[in-house]
């Protein structure tokens, strides 16, 4: 697999406060902001804020990568040594999945449907 680093996702408890801090303190340009997901224009890798949950507490970070053929990676996951907790799902026109790295941390993968 040749993945491309595309997102750093930070989980936050208060989206409005977090967006304001990143915008006003760090001077980052807001691409868009919603109550559950916001993005900043930071160059090749996007900083995204995601509302925290029991599964993803505030302060946690998840890395996101784009994969050339996510469906094929999933189909050949055993041969590729990839741990997918669940199959890829279509969301907002993008195929999304998670894998676990060698230490068990979640990594997001995205691809074309």
N, C-alpha and C positions, 0 to 999 in steps of 0.2 A: 504494500500500500504506500502510495506517495500522497500524504496529506498536506494540506496547506493551512497554517495557523490563521484563523479568521476572527475569532472572538475571545475576549476575556470577559467573563460574566461574573459580576459581583452581586451577591444577594444582600438586599437592604431591607430594613424594617420600615422605613418611612421614605417612600419614593420622592415626594416633593422636597423634603429636606436633603436627601442624597443628590438629587438633580441640582438643586441650588448650590450645594457645596462644590460639586465637581465643576459646575459652570462658573460660579462666582469666585471660588478660591483658586482653582487650578486653571481657570480661563478656557475650559474646553467648550467647543461649539456643539450645541445640541442638534442632533439630526432630527429626533422626534422624542416625545415623552408621553407615556400613557401611565395609568395607575399600576399596571403590572410589569411593564417592560419599557425601558428607555435606552436610547443609544446616543453616543457621542462620536463626532468625526475626529478620529485620532490617527488617520493615515491608513496604512494597509490593514491593520488589526483594529477592529471596532471594540471600544469599551461599552459593554451593555450592563445595565442595572436591571435586576430581576427582583420582584418582591420576595422576601424571605418566607419560609414555611417551616414546618416541623422537620421535613426531609432536608431542607436547605436553609439552615439558620443564618441570620444576619451576620455579615462579615466573611462568610465562606466565598470561595472563588472556584469557578469551573472554567476550564479551557475549552474552546470550540475550534474544530477543524473541519475543513471541507474535504470531501473524498470524491474521487473521480466517478466511481460507480458503487454507491452505497448498497444498492440491492445485491450486487454480486459479492461484495464483502460480507454481507449478512449470510447469503446463500452458502458461502465457503468459509464461514467463521471458524469451524473446527480446524480445517487445514491451515488457516491463517493465524491460528492461535488467539483469536479475538473473543472476549467475553462480553456478549450482548445480554443485558438483563431482560430485554424485551425486543421484539421485532421493530424495525423502523416504522414510523407512522408519517402520514401526510399531514402537514400543518402549514397553513398559509401558503400553499403552493410549493412547499419545500419538503423533501424527505428528511426526517430527523430521527436520530437514534442516540443512544448512549452506549459507550463501552466502558469497561473498567480497566485501568492501567495495571501494571505489575504490582502496585501496592494497594489496589482496590479503589482508588479514587475515580470518580466519574469524569468522563470526557465526552463532550458532545460532538457528534458527527452530523454533518449535513450533506445533502447531495440533491441532484435533480431527480424528479420522479420518473 
